[in-house]
Amino acid sequence: MKATVQDTYGPPRQVLGLRDIDKPEIGGDDDVLVRVRAAGVNPADLAITRGRPAMIRAMVGMRRPKPAVRGHDLAGVVEAVGANVTLFSPGDEVFGEGTSSYAEYTCVPQGVLAPKPAGLTFEQAAAVPMAGLTALFGMRVANVGPGKRVLVNGASGGVGHFAVQIATALGAEVTGVCSARNVETVRSLGADHVIDYTREDFTQGPQRYEVILDNVANRSLRALRRVLAPRGVLLLNSVNGGRVLGPLPRMARGRVLSVFSRQTIRVFSIASTTKDLVALKDLIDGGELTPVIEGVYPLAEAAAALDRVATGHVAGKVVITV
């Protein structure tokens, strides 16, 4: 089968190559072999490709990443299942967050997959898992609900555009922060207010927010806390930071500040489960959540797709077709 493979760390165009490799086989009784039709592109894929920040290498391999095939998000058709798989059968259309999805086939546990939303294309479905789950978990952690004022910094990006929609569906009053070219897009997603950061610094405004989701890290913690309600929750979700430790120092400062304040600064992690993917599917099926796709690239141009994500100015998601 064809797959996007890397043998060392570096810029995508220098280290990624399309190769013929062995097709994966069912390795465990809970495994599902998926014929991949589309794969979402995430900043996490870019970080692993580059091996930057350096702490990434301690997690996935010091000299080269393991596995060698990039990609997490996927949408496709079930090819075969292990002996204990009860949720899926060959021929089912699925989406989820596994490993090695920049390939014609991948093998993943059944617990990281869910039925593909019927109203979405494979490309749209592949855009949902990692970014959608991050937005969903963030809104849960902050206990977002009716009447809460929520600000999403980076509202037009992958996580941001899902967070705007989920917070709106939960009944919050949502403010989105984005560039001028994405103002109408963010407004169309349901935001009550949209701030163009090129014209206005939201941290200098009079409004206070019960929840701030920061996907960008372009404002200091001090500035963000200035517009956070006295008992508000600041969610840190940016991967931006230093070349060695990435966002960890900023996250550590946030934890320390939380100890001495009524305001809460949270770092949260996600786990891909069928239950949570189905929660996203239900929002999609109910018309409350729609992925925005800026660009679609063929598998042979996976490096170009990652380079687009590297600009930091993607409106919605970038997807690879397989």
WOVENMO-V844665 format. One record per pair of residues at least 24 apart in sequence whose ideal C-beta (glycine too) atoms are under 10 Angstrom apart, sorted by the first residue. I is the first residue (numbers start at 1). J is the second residue. Records with the same first field share a line. If there is no record, write none. Layout:
BEGIN
I = J, J
END
This chain:
BEGIN
1 = 35, 36, 103, 104, 105, 106, 322
2 = 102, 103, 104, 105, 299, 300, 322
3 = 36, 67, 68, 69, 70, 71, 100, 101, 102, 103, 104, 105, 106, 299, 302, 322
4 = 39, 45, 49, 68, 69, 70, 71, 100, 101, 102, 103, 299, 300, 301, 302, 303, 305, 306, 320, 322
5 = 67, 68, 69, 70, 100, 102, 103, 302
6 = 48, 49, 51, 64, 65, 67, 68, 69, 70, 102, 302, 303
7 = 63, 64, 65, 68
8 = 51, 61, 63, 64, 65, 68
9 = 48, 49, 50, 51, 52, 54, 56, 57, 60, 61, 62, 63, 64, 65
10 = 49, 50, 51, 52
11 = 46, 49, 50, 303, 306, 307, 310
12 = 45, 46, 49, 50, 70, 302, 303, 304, 305, 306, 307, 308, 309, 310
13 = 301, 302, 303, 304, 306, 307
14 = 49, 303
15 = 49, 50, 51, 64, 65, 70, 303
16 = 49, 69, 70, 102, 301, 302, 303, 304, 305, 306
17 = 300, 302, 303
18 = 102, 103, 298, 299, 300, 301, 302, 303
19 = 68, 69, 103
20 = 104
21 = 68, 69, 100, 103, 104, 105
22 = 105
23 = 79, 103, 104, 105, 106, 107
24 = 67, 69, 79, 100, 103, 104, 105, 106, 107, 108
25 = 80, 105, 107
26 = 79, 80, 81, 82, 83, 85, 107
27 = 82, 107, 109
28 = 82, 83, 84, 85, 107, 109, 110
29 = 81, 82, 83, 84, 85, 110
30 = 81, 82, 83, 84, 85, 86, 87, 108, 109, 110, 111
31 = 80, 81, 82, 83, 84, 85, 107, 108, 109, 110
32 = 78, 79, 80, 81, 82, 85, 87, 88, 89, 90, 92, 94, 96, 98, 106, 107, 108, 109, 110, 111, 112, 113
33 = 76, 78, 79, 80, 81, 82, 90, 105, 106, 107, 108
34 = 74, 75, 76, 77, 78, 79, 80, 81, 88, 92, 93, 94, 95, 96, 98, 101, 103, 104, 105, 106, 107, 108, 113
35 = 74, 76, 77, 78, 79, 80, 90, 104, 105, 106, 322
36 = 71, 74, 75, 76, 77, 79, 98, 100, 101, 102, 103, 104, 105, 106, 122, 126, 299, 320, 321, 322
37 = 74, 75, 76, 77, 93, 94, 95, 104, 116, 121, 122, 123, 125, 126, 321, 322
38 = 73, 74, 75, 76, 95, 101, 121, 122, 123, 124, 125, 126, 127, 293, 296, 299, 319, 320, 321, 322
39 = 70, 71, 72, 73, 74, 75, 76, 98, 100, 101, 102, 103, 106, 122, 123, 126, 127, 297, 299, 302, 305, 319, 320, 321, 322
40 = 71, 72, 73, 74, 75, 95, 97, 101, 123, 124, 125, 126, 127, 128, 129, 130, 131, 132, 158, 291, 293, 305, 317, 318, 319, 320
41 = 70, 71, 72, 73, 101, 102, 126, 127, 130, 158, 295, 297, 302, 305, 306, 308, 309, 314, 317, 318, 319, 320
42 = 71, 72, 73, 97, 127, 129, 130, 131, 134, 158, 159, 239, 306, 309, 317, 318
43 = 130, 131, 157, 158, 159, 215, 238, 239, 240, 306, 309, 310, 312, 314
44 = 70, 71, 72, 73, 130, 239, 309
45 = 70, 71, 72, 73, 101, 102, 130, 302, 305, 306, 309, 318, 320
46 = 70, 239, 305, 306, 307, 308, 309, 310
47 = 239, 246
48 = 72, 306
49 = 302, 303, 306, 310
50 = 243, 306, 310
52 = 242, 243, 244, 246
53 = 239, 240, 241, 242, 243, 244, 245, 246, 247, 248
54 = 242, 243, 244, 245, 246
55 = 241, 242, 243, 244, 245, 246, 247, 248
56 = 239, 246
66 = 99
67 = 99, 100, 103, 106
68 = 100
69 = 99, 100, 101, 102, 103, 106
70 = 99, 100, 101, 102, 103, 302, 303, 306, 320
71 = 97, 98, 99, 100, 101, 102, 103, 106, 126, 299, 302, 320, 322
72 = 96, 97, 98, 99, 100, 101, 102, 106, 108, 112, 129, 130, 272
73 = 97, 98, 101, 125, 126, 127, 128, 129, 130, 131, 132, 133, 158, 272, 317, 319, 320
74 = 98, 99, 100, 101, 102, 103, 106, 108, 112, 113, 122, 125, 126, 129, 320, 322
75 = 101, 113, 116, 117, 120, 121, 122, 123, 124, 125, 126, 127, 128, 129, 319, 322
76 = 101, 104, 105, 106, 113, 116, 122, 125, 126, 322
77 = 116, 122
78 = 110, 113
79 = 105, 106, 107
80 = 105, 107
81 = 110
82 = 107, 109, 110
84 = 110
85 = 109, 110, 111, 113
86 = 110
87 = 111, 113, 114, 115, 274
88 = 113, 114, 115, 274
92 = 116
93 = 117, 118, 120, 122, 125
94 = 122, 125, 274, 277
95 = 120, 122, 124, 125, 126, 127, 128, 129, 132, 277, 280, 281
96 = 125, 126, 128, 129, 130, 133, 272, 273, 274, 277
97 = 126, 128, 129, 130, 131, 132, 133, 270, 271, 272, 273, 276, 277
98 = 129, 272
101 = 126, 129, 320, 322
102 = 299, 302, 305, 306, 320, 322
103 = 299, 302, 322
104 = 299, 322
105 = 322
106 = 322
108 = 272
109 = 272, 274
110 = 274
111 = 271, 272, 273, 274, 275, 277
112 = 271, 272, 273, 274, 277
113 = 272, 273, 274, 277
114 = 272, 273, 274, 275, 276, 277, 278, 279, 280, 281
115 = 274, 277, 278, 281
116 = 277, 281, 284
117 = 277, 278, 280, 281, 282, 283, 284, 285, 289, 290, 291
118 = 281, 284, 285
119 = 281, 284, 285, 287, 290
120 = 281, 284, 285, 290, 291
121 = 291, 293, 296, 319, 321
122 = 319, 321, 322
123 = 291, 293, 296, 317, 319, 320, 321
124 = 284, 290, 291, 292, 293, 317, 319
125 = 280, 281, 284, 291, 319
126 = 291, 293, 296, 317, 319, 320, 321, 322
127 = 158, 161, 162, 290, 291, 292, 293, 294, 296, 316, 317, 318, 319
128 = 158, 162, 277, 280, 281, 283, 284, 289, 290, 291, 317
129 = 270, 272, 276, 277, 280
130 = 158, 159, 270, 272, 317
131 = 157, 158, 159, 160, 161, 162, 163, 215, 270, 291, 316, 317
132 = 158, 159, 161, 162, 163, 165, 166, 270, 276, 277, 279, 280, 281, 283, 284, 289, 291, 317
133 = 159, 162, 270, 271, 272, 273, 276, 277, 279, 280
134 = 158, 159, 160, 162, 163, 213, 215, 235, 237, 268, 269, 270
135 = 159, 160, 161, 162, 163, 164, 165, 166, 167, 213, 215, 237, 270, 280, 289
136 = 162, 163, 166, 270, 276, 277, 279, 280, 283, 289
137 = 235, 237, 268, 269, 270, 271, 276
138 = 162, 163, 166, 167, 211, 213, 215, 233, 235, 236, 237, 266, 268, 270
139 = 163, 166, 167, 169, 170, 172, 211, 213, 235
140 = 166, 170, 268, 276, 279
141 = 211, 213, 233, 235, 264, 266, 267, 268, 269
142 = 167, 172, 210, 211, 212, 213, 232, 233, 234, 235, 264, 266, 268
143 = 170, 210, 211, 233
144 = 168, 169, 170, 171, 172, 174, 210, 211, 213, 233
145 = 170, 171, 172, 210, 211
146 = 170, 171, 172, 173
147 = 171, 172, 173, 210
148 = 172, 173, 174, 209, 210, 211, 229, 232, 233
149 = 173, 174, 175, 192, 193, 207, 208, 209, 210, 211, 212, 227, 229, 232
150 = 174, 175, 176, 191, 192, 209, 210, 211, 212, 213, 232, 233, 235
151 = 175, 176, 177, 191, 193, 195, 202, 203, 205, 207, 208, 209, 210, 211, 212, 213, 214, 224, 227, 228, 232, 234
152 = 176, 177, 178, 186, 189, 191, 209, 211, 212, 213, 214, 215, 216, 235, 237
153 = 177, 178, 195, 197, 202, 203, 212, 213, 214, 215, 216, 217, 218, 219, 224, 235, 237, 238
154 = 178, 179, 197, 213, 214, 215, 216, 217, 218, 237, 238, 312
155 = 179, 182, 183, 185, 186, 187, 189, 191, 194, 195, 197, 213, 215, 216
156 = 181, 182, 183, 185, 186, 189, 191, 194, 215, 292, 294, 313, 314, 315, 316
157 = 182, 215, 216, 237, 238, 292, 294, 309, 312, 313, 314, 315, 316, 317
158 = 215, 291, 292, 294, 309, 314, 315, 316, 317, 318
159 = 213, 215, 237, 238, 317
160 = 186, 189, 213, 214, 215, 216, 237, 315, 316
161 = 185, 186, 189, 191, 215, 289, 290, 291, 292, 314, 315, 316, 317
162 = 189, 280, 283, 289, 290, 291, 292, 316, 317
163 = 189, 211, 213, 215, 235, 237
164 = 188, 189, 190, 191, 192, 194, 213
165 = 189, 190, 191, 283, 284, 288, 289, 290, 291, 292
166 = 190, 279, 280, 283, 288, 289
167 = 191, 192, 211, 213
168 = 192, 288, 289
169 = 283, 286, 287, 288, 289
170 = 283, 288
172 = 209, 210, 211
173 = 207, 209, 210
174 = 209, 211
175 = 202, 205, 207, 209, 212, 227
176 = 202
177 = 201, 202, 203, 212, 213, 214, 215, 216, 218, 219
178 = 216, 313, 315
179 = 313, 315
181 = 313, 315
182 = 292, 313, 314, 315, 316
185 = 292, 294, 315, 316
186 = 292, 315
188 = 290, 292
189 = 289, 290, 292, 316
190 = 288, 289
201 = 227
202 = 227
203 = 227, 228
208 = 232
209 = 233, 234
211 = 235, 264, 266
212 = 236, 263, 265
213 = 237, 266
214 = 238, 250, 254, 265
215 = 239, 240
216 = 240, 312
217 = 241, 247, 250
218 = 312
220 = 250, 253
221 = 250, 251, 253, 254, 257, 265
222 = 253, 257
224 = 254, 263, 265
225 = 254, 257, 261, 263, 265
228 = 261, 263, 264, 265
229 = 262, 263
230 = 261, 262, 263
231 = 261, 262, 263, 264
232 = 262, 263, 264, 265
233 = 258, 263, 264, 265, 266
234 = 258, 263, 264, 265, 266, 267
235 = 264, 265, 266, 267, 268
236 = 265, 266, 267, 268
237 = 266, 267, 268
240 = 312
290 = 316
291 = 316, 317, 319
292 = 316, 317
293 = 317, 318, 319
294 = 318, 319
295 = 319, 320
296 = 320, 321
297 = 321
298 = 322
END
